[in-house]
Amino acid sequence: MHHLRITTLIVPGVVALLFAGALFTASPDLYLIAITIGVAEIGVEAFQKIRTGNWSLDYVAFLAMLLAVLTHEYVAGTVIALMYTGGEALEAYASRRAEASLANLLARIPKTAIMKKAGGKTEEIRLADVPTEATIVVRGGELVPLDGFLSSESAVLNLANLTGESMTETVTEGAAVKSGSVNAGEAFDLVVSGTLATSTYAKIVDLVKNAEQDRAPFVRLTAEANLPFTLITFCIAGGAYLLTGDLGRVLAVLVIATPCPLIIAAPVAFIGGLSRAAGRNIIVKTPTALETVARVTTIFFDKTGTLTLGAPELTNITLMTTSMTENQVLSLAAALEFHSIHPLARAIIAEAKKHNFTPAPAHEVTEILGSGIDGRIDGHSVSIRQAPEEHHHEGGISLLLTEDEKSLAVFHFADVLKDNAKELIVGLVKNGYKVVVLTGDRKENAKTIFNGLAVGICADCTPEDKYRIVDEARSRGETVAMVGDGLNDAPALAKSDVGIVFSGTENSASIEAADVAVLGHDVALIHELFSFSKRSVRIARESVYAGIGLSTIGMFIAAFGFIPPVTGAILQEGIDVAVIVNALRAAFKPRT
């Protein structure tokens, strides 16, 4: 995690003030204080990096400042200190990120449960204290806090947290109910099996924790050039000293070698990429995430709510009578479903609104969640029930509309691809990405939706399955992006090399587990994210290697005594300006 520390921003300011004061007063003490601050910053940062196996070019700057003190080249040493601390502040700014926590995951779990006692009495008790085989009451709209078995006659559950699928499921007495599902109907009784610690919901939380802790260290672009450039620097500096014994030449070489293109230019390019992405409602949390996106080879997509709309849509109507038109049966169904809050009812109402007609009023409406809805319209008894199996379409849900027990029409519902989703998948595959869909839905349903598209499909996936599949892909050496939108995706988002979440939902748990948040639901922004990242990395790479090339030329000239240390520091600043100007291109739209 990156944190924007106040001290990180203050340090370069203090060094700059000391430098200005030293130039004005010619006080060597002010130079020494500024250099000491730079050395201390490098020492602390280097120690932390060495502990994680990250060897950086900061040691060149460290040696250059020490040598500047030994040779009394204070101006050169202070320039390096200012350059280094300023670069660190810039990197910290680019990496600003709020602490990602699991607080919102845990906050959704009720802290207490209503437990039934002998004699029909109830008692509110802490979840951690609920014993196995106790009976608890889960009220309508509540998240099921513990695993158990249904002891009521029936219950209507929303399993989106666990499977990602938006369709509700009706279960009957004795059915296993997992924690994390939501009661979408009336209150029901649940006989608890296990404890809070062993519950399904708690396991999802643990998966996210483990994934965050087990992420492999990422080798950044700047680290790729560290070792070869450091070796070149030491060879040139060492050769200059062996041939001449002049520490001034060694210092001049080290000053020019101070890796500003890596310390400053790369972060500038990534800040530019982050800025452009933010302008398109794509929030990339760190520069490292932007780099990682550019290296991705495999993209896993959640299906429901990510590539599809995530809510059932009325796809077509099958008429079972010749006496009525589609608009007439739709109006009749809308009149009845106007009184329901079921997702399928909302789909019927939405379709009716497209036709701009006002349904007749329905009276004596009764609804049994999970069963159907009945009422009277213009004196006729109208009902909507689950359609018989022979009327179902593959990959969806079908409802039967009857009037006075006569079948009028079958309404077919399905989750459908978002606008641009097909174009996105085709474009990603064309560009060489391996695309796989992970879904809690049945395989035949997913195949129907993605028919004709070159994607792999892993169906009937639990959060644990998604986590495992992502982990296996990474163990094969693939750089993995996971794109999702729900709690059930959070473990896989956290386990992937880069997690990308659509944040149009209210599920902040998945947002915290991800590295990139796409505001809204436009899947075309995924293509833009990959485009921004690749361009930013390309520009950063140009800046880094151009800076290294110019520095290498300068080092050779300095080794022959043509560039003194102070001039070398000024020359290095000129190189910095050149590569930073180039890096700034990442913030602007490329010319077409």
N, C-alpha and C positions, 0 to 999 in steps of 0.2 A: 504494500500500500504506500502511496505517496501522500505526503502531507505538506501543505504550504506553511512552513514555519515563519513566524515573524522575524526570527533571527536570520533566516536565509535571505530575506529581503533587506535587512538592516546592514548586514556585513559588507556587501559591495558599496553601500552608501558611505559607511565609515571609512573603508579603504580609499574611496574617491576623495573624501574630505581630507584625509591624512596626506594623500598625494598632492592635492592642491596646496595644502598648508606647507608641505615640504618644499614644493617648487617656489612658493612665495618667500619662505623664510630661510631656505637652504639648510634646514635642520636635518642632519642625518638620523636623529632620533625618531622623527616622524616617519622617515622612510623605513627604519628598522621595525617600528611598530606595525606599519602596514604589511611589510613582508612577513613578520611573525604571524599576523592574522591569516595570511594566505597559507603559510606553512601548516598552521594548526588546522585549518579547514581541510587541506589535502590529507593531513595525517589521520584525522577522524574518518573522513570519507574512505580513504584507502584501506584503513583497518576493517571497516564494515564490508568493503568489497572483497578483500582477501578472504574473509571468513566464509563468503559464499562462493569462492572460487572465481571471482571476477577480477581479472588482471587488467588494469586500465593504464592509459597514457598519462595519468596524473603524476606519475613518478618522475617524468621528464620535467614537468613544471616544478616539482618538489626539489629536484637536484639543481635546476636552474636558479631557484631562489636562494638555496644554500650557497651555491657558488657565487652568486651576486654579492652576498654578504661577505664572503671570504675575499673577494677581489675588490670590494668597496664600489661595485657598480650598482649603487642603490636605485637609480632611476630605472634601470632595466629590470631589477628584481621587483620593484613596486608595480611596474606595468604588468608584469606576469601575475602578481597577486590580484590586481584589479581585474585582469582578464579572466582569471580562474573563478574568482568569487562571483563576478558578473554572469559568467556562463552557468554556474551552479544555480544562481537565482532564477535565470531564464528557464533552466530545466525544471526547477521546482514549480515555477509558474505554469509551465506547460503540463506538468503532471498533477496539477491540483485535483484533488478528488476527496469527496466526503468519505468518511470511514464506512465501508460496506459492512453491515452487521446482519445478523439473523433476527433482529428484534421484531420485525414485522411478521416474519414467519411464526415466531413464538406467540406474538400478541394475538393472533387470530384464534389460538386455542383457548376455549373458555377456561377460566381459572377454577371454576367449581362445577359440580354436577348435582342435579336433583335426584337423590337416591330414594327408592321406595323402601319402606320398612314394614314390619308386621302390622296388621290392623289397618292397612290402607294409608298409613301416614307417610309423609315424605320429609326428607331432611336435605338441606343444601350442604354439600361436603366438598372439601378440596379434592381435585382430581387425583393428586398423588396418594390420597388416602382411600380411594375407591377400591374395595377388594374385588378379587376375581369372583365371578358368578353373581355379583350384585346386579340389581336391576335399576337402570337409570332412565330418566325421561329426557328425550331429545325433542325440544320444541320446534315448531315451524320456523324455517329460516336459519336455524342454528347449524354450526359446523359440528359434525359428530366427533366428540373428543376422544373416544376410546373404541378399540375394536370390540366386536361382540356379535351376538345373534339376535335377530328380530323376534320379539315375543308378542308384538301386536299382530293384528290380522294382515296388515299390509303397510307399505311405506313407499313414498316417492322420493328418490334420491337424485341429486345432481352430482355426477362423478367427475366433473371437469377438473377438479384439483388433482385427481389421481390418474385419469386417463387422457385428459385434454378434450374429451368429447362433450359437446354441448347438450346432447339429447338426454332427457331425464330417463330414469329406469325405475320401474315399479317392481318391488320385491315383496314376497309373501312371508308369512310366519316361518321362522326357522332359518331364513337366509342369513348368510354371513354379511355383516356390514362393516366396512373399513372406516377407521378414523380418517378425517380429511374430506370425506364426502359431506354434502350439505343436504339437510332435510328440506325438500322442496314442497312438502305437503303438510299434513296435520301432524301434531305431536305423536310420537310413538315410544314404546318401551323397548329397551335394549338390555339384554343380559350380557354383562361385560366378560370378555375373555382376555386375559393378560393384564398388563399394567400400562400406565402412561409411558414408561420408558420403552416398552416393547411395542407400542402402537405403530401403525403404519405411518401416521403423520410424523411422529418423532423420528422414524427411520429416514424420511425425506429430509428432515432438518439435519440429521447426522451425515447424510450423503453430501449435502452442500458443504458442511463443515470440513469433512474429509477431503473433498475435492479442492477447496481453497487452500488447505494445508499441503496437499500433495502435488501441487502444480510444479512441473519441472522448470528450472531456471531458463529464461529466454536469452539467447545470445543476440544482442542488438547489433545493428549495422555498425555503430561506432566501435564495438568490441572486436568485430571482424578484422579491423585494420590495426588494432592495438599492437599485437606482437610483431608483425613484420616491420611496422614503422618504428617501433621502439628499437628493434635490432639495428635498423638502418641508422637511426640517430646515434646509438652508442658506438657503432662501428666508425661513423664519420668523426664523432667527438673524440673517441679513443685514438683513431689514426692521427688526428690533428695534434693531440697531446704527445703521442709517441714520436712524431716527426719534429715537433717544435718545442715541446715542453711549455707551451704558452697557455696558461689557464684562461687568458682573455679570449683566445680563439675557441676554446672549449665552451666557455660561457656564451659566446656569440652563436655557436652551433645550437646549443640547448635552447637559447632564447627563441631562435627562429623555429626550432622544432616544437616549441610549446603548442600543443595540439588544439588551437582554437577552432579549426574547421570541425573538429569532433565535439568540442565542448559547447560551441555556440551555433555553428552553421546547421548541424543536423536538427537540434531542437527548434531553430527558427523555421526550418522546412516543415517540421511536424506541427508546430503551432499554426502555420499557414494552412496545412491540411485539416487540422482540427477546426479552424475558423471557417473554412469553406464548408466542411461537413455540417457544422452547427447552423450555418446559413440555410441549409436544406433540411433542417430539423433532424439531423443525425448527431447525437451527442456521443462522441468518443471520449471515454473517461481518461485515458492516458496516451501519451505518444507511443508507448510500448505496444498498446493495443492496435494503434494505427499501423505500426510496423508489422505486427503479427497478421493482420488482415491481408496485407500484401503477399504473405508467404503461404496462405491457405491453399491446400490442394483438394480437401474434401469438405463438403458442406452438408451438414445434416439439418433438415427442416422438420419442425413439428408441422403437423397437418392442420388441425382444427384451430382457427383463429389466426394462423400465421399465413398459410397459403390459401386457405379457404376463409369464408366469411365468419365461420365460427358460430353461426346460428342457422336454424333450418329455414329454407326458402321454399315457397310453393313452386314446384317445377312444372307441373301440368295437372290437368283435371280430366278424368275419364268419365264421360257421361254414361249413365246406365238407363236413361229414359230418352225418348224422342220428343217428349212434351215440353222440355225445358232447355234453355241455352246455357252455355258456360257462365255468362254473366248472371243469369237468374239463380243458378245454384250457388255461385260465389256470393251473391247478395244474401241468400238465405243462410249460408254458413256464417257469413260475417255478422249477421244479426244476432246469432247465437253466441259466437265466439267473442263478441264485444264485451261480454260479461266475464271473460276468463283472462287470467294473466299467464297462461301457459305459453311457452315459446311457439308452439304450433299455432295457437290462437293468434298471436301477434303476427305470424307470417301470413295468415289469412286476411287479417285486418289490413296489413300493409299492401297486399295485392288488391284488395277492394278499393283502397284509397287511390291507387293508380288509375282506376276506371271512373273516379269522381262520381260515384253514385251513393246515395244514402239508404242503407238497409232499413227495412221495416222494423219496428220495435218488437222485441221478444219479451214474453211474460212467463212467470212461473219457472224461471231458469234455475236449475239445480246442476251442480257439478260435483262429481266424485273424482278427485285427483287420481290419475292412473287408470281410470275406467272410461270416463266420457262426460258429455254435457248434454242436458235435455232442456226443452222449453216449448212454449207455444207461440207460434207466429201466425197471425191472421186466422186464428181458430184451429190451426193444424198442429199436431204433435210432431216436433222436429228433434232429431238427436244426431249426435256425432260420436262415433265409436271407432275403435281400432278396426281396420278393414280385415276381412278374412285373408288367410295366407295366400290364396290363389290370386288375389288382387294386388299383392305387393310387387313393387319394382325392386330390382336388385340394388342394394346400396342405399336404401332410404326407408322412410316411414310412410304409411298410407292410412288415411282415415276415411271412413264410410259415412256419407250423409244420407239419412233416411227421413221421410215425411209420412206420417201415419203408417209406419213400419214398411213403407215401400222404398226400395233403394233408388236413390237419385243420381249419386255421383261418388267417385272415389278421388280424394285429394292426395296427391303424391308430393312428398317433401324430401329434400336432400340438402346436404351442405354443398355449396358450389365454390369453385375457384374464384379468388378475388380478381378484379380487373388487373391485367398485366402479369398475373402469376405465370401463365403459360409462356409468355414472351420472356419472362425472367429466367425460367428453367431452361428454355431452349438456348438463350444467350449464354448462360453459365456453362452448359454442356458444350456448346460450340467453342467456348474459350478454354476448354480443357479441364474444367472442374468436375470432380466426381460428386454427383448429387444423390442424396439418399433421404427418403421421407421416413420419419419415425412417428408412428401413430398408435394410439390406444384403440383405434377402430379396427374392425375386421378387415382382413386382407382383400376380400372381394369388393368391399365398399371402396377401399382406397384405390384398387385397380380400376374401378369404374370412373373415379374422379380423374385419375392421372393416365387414362387410356391414351396410348400413342406417344407418351413422353418418355424420354430415355432416363428414367430415374429408378433407383433401387427402392424397394418398399419393405420396411420392417413393421409388421402389424402386431396388434394385441400387446403393445409395449406398456409395461409399467414404468414408473420413474426409475426403478432399479435397472430395468432392461435398457432404458435409454442411456443411463450412466455407464453400464457395462459395455454397450456397443461403441460409445464414444471412446472409452478407455482402451478397448481392443484396437480401434483404428489408430489411436496415438501410439500404441505399443508397436504397431507395424511401421512406424516412421512417418505416418501421414500427419500433416499439419491441419488441424480440425477446427472448423467453425460450426457452432451450433446456433440455429436460429429458432427461437420459440417465443411464447407469450404468456405461459401460465405456470402455476406452482409446480405442476407435474414435470415441467421442463427444467426447473431450477437446478437439480443435481447435475444434469447433463450440461447446462450452461456453465456451471462452475467448473466442471471437469474438463471442458474443451479448452483448446489453446486460446480461442477467443469466443466469448458468448455474446450473441446479438439478440436483443429482445425488442419486440414491438410493445411500446409502453402505453398504447391507447387504452389498455385495461387498467383496472384499479389494483391489480396484483403487483404490489411493490416488491414482493419477495423475489420474483424472477428478475426484476430490474436490478436489484442489488447483487444478484448472482452473476450478472452479465457485465461485459466490458464496454458494450456499445448499446445505447438505447435509441431506437428509431421512434420518434414521436408521431403517433398516428398509425395508420394501417396500410399505407401505400407500399406495396412490395417492390415497386420499381426503385425505391430508395436503396435497396440492397445492392443493386447494380451500381448505383452512384457511389456507395460506400467503398466498394472494391476499386472503382475507378479513382476516387480521391486518394486512397491509400497507396495504390501503385504509383500514381504520379508523384505523391509526396516522397515516397521512398526513392524513386528515380532521381528526383531533384536533390534530395539529401545525399544520395550516393555521388552524384556529380560534384556537389559542393565539397564533400569530404575528400574525394580522391583528387579533385583539382587543387584543393588546398594542400594536401599532402605532397602532390607533385611540385607545386611552387615552393613549398617549404624545403623539400629535398634539394632543389636547385640552389636555393638560398643557403642551405647548410654547406654545400660544397664550396660555394664562393666564400662563405665565412671561414671555412677551414683553411683556406689559403690566405687569410688575413685581410681580405678586401672589405670586410664588413665588421666594424666594431660592435660591441654588445648593445649600446644605446641605439645605434642605427639599425641593428638587427631587430630590436624591439619595435621600432617604428615601421620597419619593413614588414614584420609579422602583422602589425595592425593593418597595414595596407592590404595584405593577403586576406585578413579577416573581413575587411570591408567588401572585398571583391566576392568572396564566397557567400557572405551574408546577403548581399544584393541578389546573387543568383538564387539563394535559398528562399528569398521572399517571393519568388515566382509561384511557390506552392499556394500562396494565399489568394492568387488571382485566377480568374478563368482563362484557360489557354486560348490563344488565338486560333481561329479555325481557318 
